[in-house]
Amino acid sequence: MPEQTIKLISWNVNGYRAVMKKDFLTSIRSLAADIVGLQETKIQEDQLTRNMKAIDGYEVAFSFSTVKKGYSGVAAYSRMVPKAVRHGIGNPRFDDEGRIVELEFDAFTFFNVYFPNGQASNERLQYKLDFYQAFFDYAGRLRKQGKSLIIAGDFNTAHNEIDLKPPGPISKRSGFLPVERQWLDRIVAAGYVDTFRHLYPDVVKYSWWSYRFNARKNNAGWRIDYFFVSDDIIRQGWVKDAFIGNDIFGSDHCPVGVILEI
């Protein structure tokens, strides 16, 4: 049976309307992905333009925040027709912020997720940790059904010291707190694999830079955008490459991606 090559992209655009003014469509076309997940679209349904709803050859699914306008939100574009599209995990506490869209295909289920940021308050940090728990409980139920999972998105946590610069002064800041990093440890222990780090254990690359202090120019960034896959995908040898598109601008994040051969 011939192999099917599938290219997947994840990109936190930090405002869909804003990135549309920064050559976004050119970037998306140049990436030539089969599936694209966008996070932090910050848009409501009535604000979608024709260009947002009809990018060449892609079907699209959006999840919108219903608790606050101009907040959160994700979109998934696919050239492959999904068997099913789902929004959220069946828990209004987490679903109402529009952070999850799920595309089910024959070979795998793709999640595009914008995990919460915990910097605003202790309450938001707890919400973030609770979100991790609820989402991976849901994902675990799918795995028990025999599903192969691809989880893409902005996890809002750098895992290890190699994943940010500099780690020392910010170890008490949300995004690199021990309790957050331990959640990524738990994900790995549960059988999910960070595709980039799996293939490139020693490569230093980042996916997000603060707009302050010339952080991107100085490459003082964080790697917080990931493609995690269930370990059966690794065992089957589907993951052929993973990459971080540092040369693509338009947001404070850059795209990250993975290439599968199924």
C-alpha atoms as an extended CHARMM CRD file, in Angstrom:
* protein
*
       262  EXT
         1         1  MET       CA              0.0000000000        0.0000000000        0.0000000000  PROA      1               0.0000000000
         2         2  PRO       CA              1.5430000000        3.3630000000       -0.9690000000  PROA      2               0.0000000000
         3         3  GLU       CA              2.4330000000        5.7250000000        1.8380000000  PROA      3               0.0000000000
         4         4  GLN       CA              0.5070000000        8.9440000000        2.2910000000  PROA      4               0.0000000000
         5         5  THR       CA              2.5910000000       11.9540000000        3.2540000000  PROA      5               0.0000000000
         6         6  ILE       CA              0.7410000000       14.4370000000        5.4690000000  PROA      6               0.0000000000
         7         7  LYS       CA              2.1200000000       17.8090000000        6.5500000000  PROA      7               0.0000000000
         8         8  LEU       CA              0.5900000000       19.4340000000        9.6260000000  PROA      8               0.0000000000
         9         9  ILE       CA              1.1340000000       22.9680000000       10.9050000000  PROA      9               0.0000000000
        10        10  SER       CA              0.2490000000       24.6550000000       14.2000000000  PROA      10              0.0000000000
        11        11  TRP       CA              0.4770000000       28.4160000000       14.6420000000  PROA      11              0.0000000000
        12        12  ASN       CA             -0.6390000000       30.7910000000       17.3870000000  PROA      12              0.0000000000
        13        13  VAL       CA             -1.4850000000       33.8470000000       15.2840000000  PROA      13              0.0000000000
        14        14  ASN       CA             -2.2340000000       36.1670000000       18.2510000000  PROA      14              0.0000000000
        15        15  GLY       CA             -5.2230000000       37.7170000000       16.5200000000  PROA      15              0.0000000000
        16        16  TYR       CA             -6.5180000000       36.4770000000       13.1840000000  PROA      16              0.0000000000
        17        17  ARG       CA             -7.5220000000       39.8970000000       11.9060000000  PROA      17              0.0000000000
        18        18  ALA       CA             -4.1010000000       41.2930000000       12.8040000000  PROA      18              0.0000000000
        19        19  VAL       CA             -2.1310000000       38.5130000000       11.1280000000  PROA      19              0.0000000000
        20        20  MET       CA             -4.2570000000       38.8080000000        7.9840000000  PROA      20              0.0000000000
        21        21  LYS       CA             -2.6500000000       42.2230000000        7.4890000000  PROA      21              0.0000000000
        22        22  LYS       CA              0.8540000000       40.6940000000        7.6830000000  PROA      22              0.0000000000
        23        23  ASP       CA              1.0740000000       38.4270000000        4.6170000000  PROA      23              0.0000000000
        24        24  PHE       CA             -0.5710000000       35.5300000000        6.4360000000  PROA      24              0.0000000000
        25        25  LEU       CA             -2.1340000000       33.9810000000        3.3370000000  PROA      25              0.0000000000
        26        26  THR       CA              1.2190000000       34.0030000000        1.5300000000  PROA      26              0.0000000000
        27        27  SER       CA              2.8050000000       32.2520000000        4.5050000000  PROA      27              0.0000000000
        28        28  ILE       CA              0.0590000000       29.6220000000        4.6720000000  PROA      28              0.0000000000
        29        29  ARG       CA              0.3140000000       28.9000000000        0.9610000000  PROA      29              0.0000000000
        30        30  SER       CA              4.0920000000       28.6230000000        1.1540000000  PROA      30              0.0000000000
        31        31  LEU       CA              3.8020000000       26.1240000000        4.0120000000  PROA      31              0.0000000000
        32        32  ALA       CA              1.5790000000       23.9340000000        1.7980000000  PROA      32              0.0000000000
        33        33  ALA       CA              0.2300000000       21.9320000000        4.7180000000  PROA      33              0.0000000000
        34        34  ASP       CA             -2.5470000000       19.3770000000        4.5960000000  PROA      34              0.0000000000
        35        35  ILE       CA             -3.8360000000       20.3710000000        8.0320000000  PROA      35              0.0000000000
        36        36  VAL       CA             -3.3510000000       23.7510000000        9.7420000000  PROA      36              0.0000000000
        37        37  GLY       CA             -4.2850000000       24.5360000000       13.3370000000  PROA      37              0.0000000000
        38        38  LEU       CA             -4.4800000000       28.1840000000       14.4060000000  PROA      38              0.0000000000
        39        39  GLN       CA             -4.7090000000       29.3310000000       18.0040000000  PROA      39              0.0000000000
        40        40  GLU       CA             -5.6460000000       32.6140000000       19.6690000000  PROA      40              0.0000000000
        41        41  THR       CA             -7.7530000000       33.7600000000       16.7400000000  PROA      41              0.0000000000
        42        42  LYS       CA             -9.4970000000       36.3320000000       18.9930000000  PROA      42              0.0000000000
        43        43  ILE       CA            -12.4760000000       36.4830000000       16.6700000000  PROA      43              0.0000000000
        44        44  GLN       CA            -16.2210000000       35.8720000000       16.6650000000  PROA      44              0.0000000000
        45        45  GLU       CA            -18.2090000000       34.1970000000       13.9240000000  PROA      45              0.0000000000
        46        46  ASP       CA            -19.7360000000       37.4090000000       12.6080000000  PROA      46              0.0000000000
        47        47  GLN       CA            -16.2470000000       38.8820000000       12.1400000000  PROA      47              0.0000000000
        48        48  LEU       CA            -15.0080000000       36.2030000000        9.7630000000  PROA      48              0.0000000000
        49        49  THR       CA            -14.0650000000       37.4340000000        6.3110000000  PROA      49              0.0000000000
        50        50  ARG       CA            -14.3510000000       35.4640000000        3.0910000000  PROA      50              0.0000000000
        51        51  ASN       CA            -10.5730000000       34.9740000000        3.0740000000  PROA      51              0.0000000000
        52        52  MET       CA            -10.7270000000       33.4290000000        6.5460000000  PROA      52              0.0000000000
        53        53  LYS       CA            -13.5320000000       31.0750000000        5.6320000000  PROA      53              0.0000000000
        54        54  ALA       CA            -12.2730000000       30.0380000000        2.1990000000  PROA      54              0.0000000000
        55        55  ILE       CA             -8.5270000000       29.4890000000        2.0130000000  PROA      55              0.0000000000
        56        56  ASP       CA             -7.7110000000       27.5690000000       -1.1760000000  PROA      56              0.0000000000
        57        57  GLY       CA             -8.8000000000       23.9590000000       -0.9800000000  PROA      57              0.0000000000
        58        58  TYR       CA             -9.2590000000       23.7950000000        2.7800000000  PROA      58              0.0000000000
        59        59  GLU       CA            -12.2830000000       22.8780000000        4.8250000000  PROA      59              0.0000000000
        60        60  VAL       CA            -12.4060000000       24.9080000000        8.0320000000  PROA      60              0.0000000000
        61        61  ALA       CA            -13.7710000000       24.5080000000       11.5450000000  PROA      61              0.0000000000
        62        62  PHE       CA            -13.7240000000       27.2760000000       14.1620000000  PROA      62              0.0000000000
        63        63  SER       CA            -14.2670000000       27.2640000000       17.9000000000  PROA      63              0.0000000000
        64        64  PHE       CA            -15.2040000000       30.6400000000       19.3690000000  PROA      64              0.0000000000
        65        65  SER       CA            -15.1470000000       31.9810000000       22.9000000000  PROA      65              0.0000000000
        66        66  THR       CA            -18.6540000000       32.5250000000       24.2320000000  PROA      66              0.0000000000
        67        67  VAL       CA            -17.5300000000       34.0580000000       27.5390000000  PROA      67              0.0000000000
        68        68  LYS       CA            -15.6300000000       37.0350000000       26.1910000000  PROA      68              0.0000000000
        69        69  LYS       CA            -15.3850000000       38.6300000000       22.7430000000  PROA      69              0.0000000000
        70        70  GLY       CA            -12.0060000000       39.0380000000       21.0800000000  PROA      70              0.0000000000
        71        71  TYR       CA            -10.5570000000       36.2860000000       23.2650000000  PROA      71              0.0000000000
        72        72  SER       CA             -9.0220000000       32.8580000000       22.7810000000  PROA      72              0.0000000000
        73        73  GLY       CA            -10.4650000000       30.8870000000       19.8460000000  PROA      73              0.0000000000
        74        74  VAL       CA             -9.0440000000       28.2740000000       17.4810000000  PROA      74              0.0000000000
        75        75  ALA       CA             -9.4430000000       27.2590000000       13.8490000000  PROA      75              0.0000000000
        76        76  ALA       CA             -8.5400000000       24.0790000000       11.9720000000  PROA      76              0.0000000000
        77        77  TYR       CA             -8.0930000000       23.9640000000        8.2040000000  PROA      77              0.0000000000
        78        78  SER       CA             -7.8630000000       20.6370000000        6.3920000000  PROA      78              0.0000000000
        79        79  ARG       CA             -7.4640000000       19.5310000000        2.7900000000  PROA      79              0.0000000000
        80        80  MET       CA             -8.4940000000       16.0720000000        3.9980000000  PROA      80              0.0000000000
        81        81  VAL       CA            -12.1820000000       15.6130000000        4.6990000000  PROA      81              0.0000000000
        82        82  PRO       CA            -12.6980000000       14.6120000000        8.3510000000  PROA      82              0.0000000000
        83        83  LYS       CA            -15.1480000000       11.9080000000        9.3700000000  PROA      83              0.0000000000
        84        84  ALA       CA            -16.3010000000       14.1150000000       12.2350000000  PROA      84              0.0000000000
        85        85  VAL       CA            -15.6360000000       17.5560000000       13.7040000000  PROA      85              0.0000000000
        86        86  ARG       CA            -16.0870000000       18.2460000000       17.4050000000  PROA      86              0.0000000000
        87        87  HSD       CA            -15.7550000000       21.3670000000       19.5210000000  PROA      87              0.0000000000
        88        88  GLY       CA            -14.5740000000       20.9960000000       23.0860000000  PROA      88              0.0000000000
        89        89  ILE       CA            -14.6180000000       18.0080000000       25.4220000000  PROA      89              0.0000000000
        90        90  GLY       CA            -18.1630000000       18.1650000000       26.7720000000  PROA      90              0.0000000000
        91        91  ASN       CA            -17.3760000000       20.3740000000       29.7730000000  PROA      91              0.0000000000
        92        92  PRO       CA            -18.7230000000       23.9540000000       29.5250000000  PROA      92              0.0000000000
        93        93  ARG       CA            -16.1470000000       25.2640000000       32.0140000000  PROA      93              0.0000000000
        94        94  PHE       CA            -13.4490000000       24.6090000000       29.4210000000  PROA      94              0.0000000000
        95        95  ASP       CA            -15.4120000000       24.5180000000       26.1830000000  PROA      95              0.0000000000
        96        96  ASP       CA            -16.9200000000       28.0010000000       26.5330000000  PROA      96              0.0000000000
        97        97  GLU       CA            -13.5300000000       29.6650000000       25.9720000000  PROA      97              0.0000000000
        98        98  GLY       CA            -13.3180000000       28.1340000000       22.4730000000  PROA      98              0.0000000000
        99        99  ARG       CA             -9.9660000000       26.4340000000       22.9510000000  PROA      99              0.0000000000
       100       100  ILE       CA            -10.4240000000       23.0510000000       21.2900000000  PROA      100             0.0000000000
       101       101  VAL       CA            -11.3610000000       21.7170000000       17.8800000000  PROA      101             0.0000000000
       102       102  GLU       CA            -11.1220000000       18.0170000000       17.0350000000  PROA      102             0.0000000000
       103       103  LEU       CA            -10.9650000000       16.4910000000       13.5540000000  PROA      103             0.0000000000
       104       104  GLU       CA            -11.4340000000       12.7330000000       13.2900000000  PROA      104             0.0000000000
       105       105  PHE       CA             -9.9060000000       10.8590000000       10.3650000000  PROA      105             0.0000000000
       106       106  ASP       CA             -9.6420000000        7.1420000000        9.6350000000  PROA      106             0.0000000000
       107       107  ALA       CA             -5.9770000000        6.8760000000       10.6530000000  PROA      107             0.0000000000
       108       108  PHE       CA             -5.8340000000        9.4140000000       13.4900000000  PROA      108             0.0000000000
       109       109  THR       CA             -7.6830000000       12.0700000000       15.4490000000  PROA      109             0.0000000000
       110       110  PHE       CA             -6.2330000000       15.5840000000       15.2850000000  PROA      110             0.0000000000
       111       111  PHE       CA             -6.6570000000       18.0780000000       18.1070000000  PROA      111             0.0000000000
       112       112  ASN       CA             -5.9280000000       21.7750000000       17.7880000000  PROA      112             0.0000000000
       113       113  VAL       CA             -5.7410000000       23.1840000000       21.3200000000  PROA      113             0.0000000000
       114       114  TYR       CA             -4.9890000000       26.5760000000       22.8270000000  PROA      114             0.0000000000
       115       115  PHE       CA             -4.0830000000       25.7110000000       26.4020000000  PROA      115             0.0000000000
       116       116  PRO       CA             -4.7160000000       28.4920000000       28.9380000000  PROA      116             0.0000000000
       117       117  ASN       CA             -2.1060000000       30.9570000000       30.1260000000  PROA      117             0.0000000000
       118       118  GLY       CA             -1.6920000000       30.9710000000       33.8990000000  PROA      118             0.0000000000
       119       119  GLN       CA              0.0500000000       34.3140000000       34.3710000000  PROA      119             0.0000000000
       120       120  ALA       CA             -2.9220000000       36.5210000000       35.1800000000  PROA      120             0.0000000000
       121       121  SER       CA             -3.7300000000       35.1490000000       38.6510000000  PROA      121             0.0000000000
       122       122  ASN       CA             -3.6410000000       32.1040000000       40.8710000000  PROA      122             0.0000000000
       123       123  GLU       CA             -7.1890000000       31.3820000000       39.7300000000  PROA      123             0.0000000000
       124       124  ARG       CA             -6.1100000000       31.2830000000       36.0860000000  PROA      124             0.0000000000
       125       125  LEU       CA             -3.1340000000       29.1050000000       36.9310000000  PROA      125             0.0000000000
       126       126  GLN       CA             -5.5080000000       26.6360000000       38.5980000000  PROA      126             0.0000000000
       127       127  TYR       CA             -7.8200000000       26.8490000000       35.5770000000  PROA      127             0.0000000000
       128       128  LYS       CA             -4.8620000000       25.9940000000       33.3560000000  PROA      128             0.0000000000
       129       129  LEU       CA             -3.9510000000       22.9670000000       35.4610000000  PROA      129             0.0000000000
       130       130  ASP       CA             -7.5850000000       21.8440000000       35.5780000000  PROA      130             0.0000000000
       131       131  PHE       CA             -7.7750000000       22.2440000000       31.7910000000  PROA      131             0.0000000000
       132       132  TYR       CA             -4.7560000000       19.9640000000       31.3480000000  PROA      132             0.0000000000
       133       133  GLN       CA             -6.4300000000       17.3760000000       33.5680000000  PROA      133             0.0000000000
       134       134  ALA       CA             -9.7960000000       17.5320000000       31.8130000000  PROA      134             0.0000000000
       135       135  PHE       CA             -8.3510000000       17.5060000000       28.3150000000  PROA      135             0.0000000000
       136       136  PHE       CA             -6.0060000000       14.5780000000       28.8840000000  PROA      136             0.0000000000
       137       137  ASP       CA             -8.7440000000       12.6410000000       30.6740000000  PROA      137             0.0000000000
       138       138  TYR       CA            -10.7870000000       13.0720000000       27.4850000000  PROA      138             0.0000000000
       139       139  ALA       CA             -7.8290000000       12.1430000000       25.2800000000  PROA      139             0.0000000000
       140       140  GLY       CA             -7.1750000000        9.0930000000       27.4240000000  PROA      140             0.0000000000
       141       141  ARG       CA            -10.6950000000        7.8300000000       26.8440000000  PROA      141             0.0000000000
       142       142  LEU       CA            -10.1510000000        8.0450000000       23.0920000000  PROA      142             0.0000000000
       143       143  ARG       CA             -6.8900000000        6.1370000000       23.3680000000  PROA      143             0.0000000000
       144       144  LYS       CA             -8.6890000000        3.3770000000       25.2460000000  PROA      144             0.0000000000
       145       145  GLN       CA            -10.9810000000        3.1540000000       22.2040000000  PROA      145             0.0000000000
       146       146  GLY       CA             -7.8910000000        2.5160000000       20.0570000000  PROA      146             0.0000000000
       147       147  LYS       CA             -7.5740000000        6.0150000000       18.5940000000  PROA      147             0.0000000000
       148       148  SER       CA             -4.2070000000        7.3830000000       17.4740000000  PROA      148             0.0000000000
       149       149  LEU       CA             -3.9580000000       11.0090000000       18.6120000000  PROA      149             0.0000000000
       150       150  ILE       CA             -2.1340000000       14.0810000000       17.3390000000  PROA      150             0.0000000000
       151       151  ILE       CA             -2.3420000000       17.0230000000       19.7450000000  PROA      151             0.0000000000
       152       152  ALA       CA             -1.1160000000       20.3140000000       18.3050000000  PROA      152             0.0000000000
       153       153  GLY       CA             -1.1530000000       23.7720000000       19.7480000000  PROA      153             0.0000000000
       154       154  ASP       CA              0.1320000000       26.3490000000       22.1640000000  PROA      154             0.0000000000
       155       155  PHE       CA              0.6330000000       24.4810000000       25.4470000000  PROA      155             0.0000000000
       156       156  ASN       CA              1.7370000000       27.6940000000       27.2060000000  PROA      156             0.0000000000
       157       157  THR       CA              4.4580000000       25.7660000000       29.0630000000  PROA      157             0.0000000000
       158       158  ALA       CA              8.1310000000       25.3200000000       28.2870000000  PROA      158             0.0000000000
       159       159  HSD       CA              9.1140000000       21.8200000000       29.3170000000  PROA      159             0.0000000000
       160       160  ASN       CA             12.8290000000       21.9010000000       30.1020000000  PROA      160             0.0000000000
       161       161  GLU       CA             15.6600000000       24.4150000000       30.3650000000  PROA      161             0.0000000000
       162       162  ILE       CA             16.6560000000       23.7650000000       26.7530000000  PROA      162             0.0000000000
       163       163  ASP       CA             13.2250000000       25.0960000000       25.7850000000  PROA      163             0.0000000000
       164       164  LEU       CA             13.6980000000       28.7000000000       26.8660000000  PROA      164             0.0000000000
       165       165  LYS       CA             16.2850000000       31.4250000000       27.2800000000  PROA      165             0.0000000000
       166       166  PRO       CA             17.1820000000       32.2940000000       29.9510000000  PROA      166             0.0000000000
       167       167  PRO       CA             15.5350000000       29.7520000000       32.3200000000  PROA      167             0.0000000000
       168       168  GLY       CA             17.0020000000       31.0000000000       35.6170000000  PROA      168             0.0000000000
       169       169  PRO       CA             15.3550000000       34.3940000000       36.2500000000  PROA      169             0.0000000000
       170       170  ILE       CA             11.9070000000       33.2480000000       35.1050000000  PROA      170             0.0000000000
       171       171  SER       CA             11.6090000000       29.9160000000       36.8890000000  PROA      171             0.0000000000
       172       172  LYS       CA              8.9510000000       31.4550000000       39.1470000000  PROA      172             0.0000000000
       173       173  ARG       CA              6.8620000000       32.7320000000       36.2470000000  PROA      173             0.0000000000
       174       174  SER       CA              3.8370000000       30.8940000000       34.9190000000  PROA      174             0.0000000000
       175       175  GLY       CA              4.8370000000       28.9940000000       31.8430000000  PROA      175             0.0000000000
       176       176  PHE       CA              7.8820000000       27.4840000000       33.5550000000  PROA      176             0.0000000000
       177       177  LEU       CA              6.6160000000       26.7410000000       37.0370000000  PROA      177             0.0000000000
       178       178  PRO       CA              7.4770000000       23.3020000000       38.4230000000  PROA      178             0.0000000000
       179       179  VAL       CA              3.7810000000       22.4020000000       38.6620000000  PROA      179             0.0000000000
       180       180  GLU       CA              3.3010000000       23.2330000000       34.9660000000  PROA      180             0.0000000000
       181       181  ARG       CA              6.4440000000       21.4310000000       33.8390000000  PROA      181             0.0000000000
       182       182  GLN       CA              5.3420000000       18.4130000000       35.8400000000  PROA      182             0.0000000000
       183       183  TRP       CA              2.1950000000       18.3090000000       33.7530000000  PROA      183             0.0000000000
       184       184  LEU       CA              4.2980000000       17.8860000000       30.6240000000  PROA      184             0.0000000000
       185       185  ASP       CA              6.2260000000       15.1710000000       32.4540000000  PROA      185             0.0000000000
       186       186  ARG       CA              2.8830000000       13.4680000000       33.1490000000  PROA      186             0.0000000000
       187       187  ILE       CA              1.8750000000       13.7340000000       29.5020000000  PROA      187             0.0000000000
       188       188  VAL       CA              5.1120000000       12.0540000000       28.4420000000  PROA      188             0.0000000000
       189       189  ALA       CA              4.7230000000        9.3660000000       31.1160000000  PROA      189             0.0000000000
       190       190  ALA       CA              1.1950000000        8.7170000000       29.8380000000  PROA      190             0.0000000000
       191       191  GLY       CA              2.5540000000        7.8090000000       26.4050000000  PROA      191             0.0000000000
       192       192  TYR       CA              2.5480000000       11.0640000000       24.4440000000  PROA      192             0.0000000000
       193       193  VAL       CA              5.6670000000       12.0470000000       22.5160000000  PROA      193             0.0000000000
       194       194  ASP       CA              6.9460000000       15.5670000000       21.7940000000  PROA      194             0.0000000000
       195       195  THR       CA              7.7480000000       15.0630000000       18.1160000000  PROA      195             0.0000000000
       196       196  PHE       CA             10.3440000000       17.8300000000       17.7890000000  PROA      196             0.0000000000
       197       197  ARG       CA             12.2880000000       16.8100000000       20.8720000000  PROA      197             0.0000000000
       198       198  HSD       CA             11.9900000000       13.1390000000       19.9090000000  PROA      198             0.0000000000
       199       199  LEU       CA             13.7480000000       13.7960000000       16.6110000000  PROA      199             0.0000000000
       200       200  TYR       CA             16.0140000000       16.6290000000       17.7500000000  PROA      200             0.0000000000
       201       201  PRO       CA             16.8980000000       16.0300000000       21.4090000000  PROA      201             0.0000000000
       202       202  ASP       CA             19.6610000000       18.6560000000       21.5460000000  PROA      202             0.0000000000
       203       203  VAL       CA             18.4680000000       21.3440000000       19.1260000000  PROA      203             0.0000000000
       204       204  VAL       CA             17.7860000000       24.7570000000       20.6620000000  PROA      204             0.0000000000
       205       205  LYS       CA             14.8560000000       26.4300000000       18.8930000000  PROA      205             0.0000000000
       206       206  TYR       CA             11.9930000000       28.5500000000       20.1500000000  PROA      206             0.0000000000
       207       207  SER       CA              8.4540000000       29.1980000000       18.9550000000  PROA      207             0.0000000000
       208       208  TRP       CA              7.4600000000       32.3080000000       20.9670000000  PROA      208             0.0000000000
       209       209  TRP       CA              9.2290000000       35.5630000000       21.7640000000  PROA      209             0.0000000000
       210       210  SER       CA              8.0550000000       38.4920000000       23.8450000000  PROA      210             0.0000000000
       211       211  TYR       CA              7.4010000000       41.6890000000       21.9210000000  PROA      211             0.0000000000
       212       212  ARG       CA              9.6020000000       43.4060000000       24.5110000000  PROA      212             0.0000000000
       213       213  PHE       CA             13.3890000000       43.7590000000       24.7630000000  PROA      213             0.0000000000
       214       214  ASN       CA             14.0360000000       42.8330000000       21.0950000000  PROA      214             0.0000000000
       215       215  ALA       CA             13.4710000000       39.2520000000       22.2010000000  PROA      215             0.0000000000
       216       216  ARG       CA             13.0240000000       37.7870000000       18.7300000000  PROA      216             0.0000000000
       217       217  LYS       CA             15.9860000000       39.6740000000       17.2980000000  PROA      217             0.0000000000
       218       218  ASN       CA             18.0970000000       38.3520000000       20.1770000000  PROA      218             0.0000000000
       219       219  ASN       CA             16.4550000000       34.9130000000       19.9690000000  PROA      219             0.0000000000
       220       220  ALA       CA             15.5080000000       35.0150000000       23.6440000000  PROA      220             0.0000000000
       221       221  GLY       CA             12.4270000000       32.8390000000       23.3260000000  PROA      221             0.0000000000
       222       222  TRP       CA             10.3880000000       29.9400000000       24.6410000000  PROA      222             0.0000000000
       223       223  ARG       CA              9.3850000000       26.6860000000       22.9660000000  PROA      223             0.0000000000
       224       224  ILE       CA              5.7710000000       26.3670000000       24.0370000000  PROA      224             0.0000000000
       225       225  ASP       CA              4.1200000000       25.2630000000       20.7720000000  PROA      225             0.0000000000
       226       226  TYR       CA              4.1280000000       21.5100000000       20.2400000000  PROA      226             0.0000000000
       227       227  PHE       CA              2.9880000000       18.5060000000       18.3080000000  PROA      227             0.0000000000
       228       228  PHE       CA              2.4950000000       15.6680000000       20.7630000000  PROA      228             0.0000000000
       229       229  VAL       CA              1.4470000000       12.3030000000       19.3550000000  PROA      229             0.0000000000
       230       230  SER       CA              0.3310000000        9.1130000000       21.0670000000  PROA      230             0.0000000000
       231       231  ASP       CA              3.2440000000        6.7030000000       21.2170000000  PROA      231             0.0000000000
       232       232  ASP       CA              1.6240000000        4.1710000000       18.8670000000  PROA      232             0.0000000000
       233       233  ILE       CA              2.2220000000        6.7030000000       16.0710000000  PROA      233             0.0000000000
       234       234  ILE       CA              5.9290000000        6.7010000000       16.9080000000  PROA      234             0.0000000000
       235       235  ARG       CA              6.0280000000        2.8940000000       17.0400000000  PROA      235             0.0000000000
       236       236  GLN       CA              4.4430000000        2.7040000000       13.5980000000  PROA      236             0.0000000000
       237       237  GLY       CA              7.1480000000        4.9940000000       12.2190000000  PROA      237             0.0000000000
       238       238  TRP       CA              4.7410000000        7.6050000000       10.9280000000  PROA      238             0.0000000000
       239       239  VAL       CA              6.6920000000       10.6500000000       12.1280000000  PROA      239             0.0000000000
       240       240  LYS       CA              9.2920000000       11.5100000000        9.4960000000  PROA      240             0.0000000000
       241       241  ASP       CA             10.1670000000       15.0660000000       10.4740000000  PROA      241             0.0000000000
       242       242  ALA       CA              9.2830000000       17.9090000000       12.8190000000  PROA      242             0.0000000000
       243       243  PHE       CA             10.2170000000       21.5440000000       12.4400000000  PROA      243             0.0000000000
       244       244  ILE       CA              9.9220000000       25.0660000000       13.8200000000  PROA      244             0.0000000000
       245       245  GLY       CA              9.4940000000       27.8450000000       11.2430000000  PROA      245             0.0000000000
       246       246  ASN       CA             11.5940000000       30.5910000000       12.7970000000  PROA      246             0.0000000000
       247       247  ASP       CA             11.8080000000       32.4340000000        9.4640000000  PROA      247             0.0000000000
       248       248  ILE       CA              8.0230000000       33.0090000000        9.3020000000  PROA      248             0.0000000000
       249       249  PHE       CA              6.7730000000       36.2230000000       10.8900000000  PROA      249             0.0000000000
       250       250  GLY       CA              3.4060000000       37.8540000000       11.5240000000  PROA      250             0.0000000000
       251       251  SER       CA              2.8490000000       36.8640000000       15.1600000000  PROA      251             0.0000000000
       252       252  ASP       CA              4.8370000000       36.6750000000       18.3790000000  PROA      252             0.0000000000
       253       253  HSD       CA              4.7590000000       32.9110000000       17.7300000000  PROA      253             0.0000000000
       254       254  CYS       CA              6.0620000000       31.1140000000       14.6610000000  PROA      254             0.0000000000
       255       255  PRO       CA              4.5500000000       28.0130000000       13.0550000000  PROA      255             0.0000000000
       256       256  VAL       CA              5.6190000000       24.5460000000       14.1380000000  PROA      256             0.0000000000
       257       257  GLY       CA              5.0030000000       21.4140000000       12.1500000000  PROA      257             0.0000000000
       258       258  VAL       CA              5.3000000000       17.6990000000       11.6630000000  PROA      258             0.0000000000
       259       259  ILE       CA              5.4490000000       15.4750000000        8.5900000000  PROA      259             0.0000000000
       260       260  LEU       CA              3.8560000000       12.0320000000        8.6920000000  PROA      260             0.0000000000
       261       261  GLU       CA              4.1120000000        9.1110000000        6.3120000000  PROA      261             0.0000000000
       262       262  ILE       CA              1.2420000000        6.7150000000        6.8470000000  PROA      262             0.0000000000
